[in-house]
Structures are given as structure tokens and as C-alpha cells.
Amino acid sequence: MAVPTTRMLVLAVVRLLQPVHGYDVRRELLSWHADDWANVKPGSVYGALNTLQREKLIEVEGVGQAGARPERTTYRLTTEGEKVFGEMVREAVWSPEQPKNPYFAAVALLPHLPREEVVAAMRGRILKFESDLVFLEREEQRILAGSGNPAETEPHHVADAMRLAADHVRADLTWTRKTLERIESGELDVWTNWSRVDGGPMTVK
């Protein structure tokens, strides 16, 4: 069973920066680009903090107010939270489970779309992947150029997550380029032997 990513990362940031308030947990995860490579929704951070407090994995350190700003609650990890966090990281590190990619199913259904549309979609994916790769590589270098002190900037180990994300994008980009070449050259043709009868379902000729 996959480890709940948002819970694990929120616990990690609380542990790293404690005592810390929810705004800084959210800001820290956004600076890591966890919303991209870990699919952490920024709005889910506060909900996760509330849940973790209710489960006694984090506790309130204090409630303070600076000037006209709203009151802010600061949190720190509990002993139980430390234990659960360690178990979650250990399970995630040892798990070989790969994320389920909905594009795999789409590839299996390519004959159900016109060839021209598939070609256009793949060209669009290539442009997106090329852009994503430039961004990820640039962010990796930016993080490594910083001090690595989490009190000042992103920790250096976040760059390894960026590198892993870049490797996945690079693999997808390579596959898409090769598949597009095979389609355009005629080597891969999943359309010739398929036909649509009177607007009905696709059938094999």
C-alpha cells in the first residue's frame, strides 16, 4: 500500500523546521515544488496539519500574533509522530511500487483516435516535456547552489527529488519521440486494419 505522500511530507517539514506554523510548512513544500513531483495540493497542507494534530502526531507549540497579522499556531512533532514518520519514510524507501500512469491505458487505446490527432498530441507532449526538463534541471542546480540550510533555503537533498523527477520526464520524452518517429515513418501503424462502421464501434477488418 502506498504511503500517503502529503502526510509524510508535512511531518517531514514540521520535523525539519519545528516549531513551525502552517504557513511556513506550506511555503516550504511549495519551494520544494512538491506540488509538481509529489502531487501535494497546497490547500491540503492545513487539512493535513489538523488531522495530524487530532491523531497526536504533532502538537501545538504555541499561538502568537505579530502586529496586525492573524494569529498563527506553531507545531512540533510528538514522540508518536517521530515514530510514525520514521515508519512511513522507511516503508516508502523500501517500496518498489511505481505510480500508476493513466497514459499507459491511453496508449493501449490509440487506434480509437484518428492518426492525425495522436500525432498532434504526441508533438504537444514533447514540447511540454522539453519545457519541464529545462525547469527541473534549472531548479536542481539552483537548490544545489544554495547553502542547503533549511532555515535559509531548500535542503540539498530536495535536489535529488528534482533529479528523479527529471529522469522520469526524460524517459517519457525519449519514449514519446521514438513512438512518434515510428508512427510518422509507418513502422507503427495501428489504424490501417481498423474501421468504423456507420458511426458505430471500432472493428478489425
N, C-alpha and C positions, 0 to 999 in steps of 0.2 A: 504494500500500500504506500502511495506517495506521501511524503512528508508535507504538511501544509506550509507552503513557502512563506506566505505573509507572516504567519505566527513566528516562524523560525527567524526571519529577518528582523522583525520588530523586537523580539527578545534579544537578538544579537546587538542591535543598536542601543537598547537600554543597557545591556551589559557593558558595552564599549564606552558609553558616554555618561553613565549614571553618576549623580542624579540628573535626569534629563526630562524635559517636558515634551508633550506630544508634538508640538510644532517642530521642534528640532529633530525628533525621530522621523517625521515626515520629510523634512528638508534634507536630512542626511540620506535617506533612501532615494530621494529624487536626484541627489548629486551623484549617487552611485548608478543612476539610470536603471534602477531595479524595476521600474515600470515597463521597461523595454525587455530586458533579458530574463526577468523573473515574473513578469506579468503581475506585478504588485500594483494594485489600483491605489492612487494617492488617498482617495476618500476612505479606503478600507483600513487605514492605519489607526485612526481614532477608535473605530469599532473593535479592532484587534486589541488595542490597549485596554478598553473597557472589559473585554472578555478575559484577557489575561489577568486583570486585577480581580475580577469576580472569581476566577479559578485559583487565586492566591499564588500566581506565578510571578507577579510583580506587586509592589505595594507603593502607596503614596509616601513620598519623602517629605513633601510639604506643599503648601499652596501660597503663592505670592503674587504681588502685583507691582509692576514698575510704572510709575507715572499714570497716564491715562489709559494704559493698555489693559485689556481684560485680564482677569485672574488666570494664572497658569498653574497647573498641577504638575509637580515633578515626581518621577517614578524611579525606583530601583528594583533590581532583581531580588527575589526572596531565595531562601535556601532551596525550596522546592523548585523554583524557577530555574535555578542554576542546574539542578539535577535533570529536569525535563529538557532544558536547552541542550545539554550535553548529549542526551539520548537522541534528540532529534537530529543534531548535526552528525552524530555517529551513524545513524540509520541512513541519512541522505548520502553521506560519503561512501558507504559500503554498498549502496543500491546501484545496480547496473541498469535499472529501468530507464527506458528512453521515453521522452514526451510523445504523446500521440499527436501526429500531424494530420489535420484534415485534408491536406493537399494530396496525401497518398491515395485517398479514396477518389479525389478528383482526377488523378492521373489514370486510375483504372476505368474512368468513365469518359475518357477523351473522345471516343467515337460518337458520343451523343451530342457533340457540338460540331459546328462546321469547322473544317480545317483552318480556314482563314481567321476565325475567331481565336482558335487555340494558338496560332502563330502570333497574333497580335497580343494576346495575354502573356505569352512567354517573353516577348520583347519587353513588355511593360515590367515583368518580374525582374528581368535582367537589369533594367535601369534602376529599379528600386534597390536591388541587392548591391549594385555597384555603389550607389549613394550610401547605403547603410554601412558598407565595408569601409569606405573612407571615413565616415563618422566614428565608427568603433575603433579603428586604428589610431585616429587622431586623439580620441579620448583616452585610450590606453597610454599613449605617450605623455599626454598632459598629466595624468594621475601619477605616473612614474617620475615626472619632473618635479612633483611637489615633495614636501617633507615626509609625507606618509604618517604624520602625527594626526590621529583622528580629531584632536581638539582644534586643528587648524585647517585640515583639508581631508580629502578621501584617503583612507589607508591604502598602502601599496597593494595589498592582496586583492583589492577590488579590481585592479588592472588584470588579474588572472581571469576573473569572471568575464571581463570585456574581451579578453583574448579567446576564451572558449566560445563566446557568442559570435565573435568574428570568424572563428573556424567553422562554425555551423553555417553561417551565411556564405562563406567561401565554398563550402561543399555544395550547398544548394545552388549557388551561382554556376559552379562548374557543371553540375548535372543539367541545369536548365539550358546552358549554352550548347552542350553536346546534344541534348534531345532536340533542341530547335534546329541544329545543323542536320540531324538525321531526318527530321520532318521535311525540311526545305530541300534536301537532296533526294528525297523519295525513298531513302533507306527504311524509314519508319513510316508506314502507311497503314493506318487503322481505319481508313474511311472507304477505300475502294470497294471492299466486299460488304459494305453496309448500305442499306437503303431504307427510305421511309415510304411507306405505302399509304396513300390517301390521307396524309397528315397524321397517321397512326404511329404506333411504336416502331422503334428501330428493329430491323430484322436482318439476318445474314442472308446474302444472296446465294 
